[in-house]
Amino acid sequence: MAQVPEDIGCENKKCIAKDECKRQVIAKNNTAREIKEFGGTETKKCGKFLPQESLG
């Protein structure tokens, strides 16, 4: 998996894992250089920024 810079946030409001994602925290605490919306949905996590054991 490619590394993503630590200052890219995510504001994917429909992602099932949005409350446990470090990218969501980065977006909310104003430390993001850039904010994107990654591939999480209502039924699956994007898996990009979550610990491997928590993927679903």
C-alpha positions as CSV (number, residue, x, y, z in Angstrom):
1,M,0.0,0.0,0.0
2,A,1.3,3.5,-0.9
3,Q,2.1,5.8,1.9
4,V,-0.2,8.9,2.3
5,P,1.2,12.1,3.9
6,E,0.3,12.5,7.5
7,D,-1.5,15.8,6.9
8,I,-4.2,14.7,4.5
9,G,-7.6,14.6,6.2
10,C,-10.8,12.9,5.2
11,E,-14.4,14.2,5.4
12,N,-16.3,11.1,4.2
13,K,-19.5,11.5,6.2
14,K,-21.0,8.2,5.0
15,C,-18.0,6.0,5.9
16,I,-18.9,3.4,8.5
17,A,-15.5,3.9,10.2
18,K,-15.4,7.7,10.2
19,D,-15.4,7.9,14.0
20,E,-12.3,5.7,14.3
21,C,-10.3,7.1,11.4
22,K,-7.2,9.2,12.0
23,R,-7.8,11.1,8.8
24,Q,-11.2,12.3,10.1
25,V,-9.4,13.6,13.2
26,I,-6.9,15.4,11.0
27,A,-9.7,17.0,9.0
28,K,-11.6,18.1,12.2
29,N,-8.7,19.6,14.1
30,N,-7.5,21.9,11.3
31,T,-4.1,20.3,10.8
32,A,-4.8,19.1,7.3
33,R,-2.9,20.5,4.4
34,E,-5.5,18.9,2.1
35,I,-8.9,17.2,2.7
36,K,-10.2,14.4,0.5
37,E,-13.0,11.9,0.6
38,F,-11.7,8.3,0.5
39,G,-13.6,5.1,-0.4
40,G,-15.5,4.2,2.8
41,T,-19.2,3.5,2.5
42,E,-22.1,2.9,4.8
43,T,-21.2,-0.8,4.8
44,K,-17.4,-0.9,4.5
45,K,-14.3,0.9,5.7
46,C,-11.8,2.3,3.2
47,G,-9.0,0.6,5.2
48,K,-6.4,3.2,4.3
49,F,-5.8,4.7,7.7
50,L,-7.1,2.2,10.2
51,P,-5.2,-0.5,12.1
52,Q,-5.2,-3.8,10.1
53,E,-7.1,-5.7,12.8
54,S,-10.0,-3.3,12.7
55,L,-10.8,-3.6,8.9
56,G,-14.2,-4.9,8.0
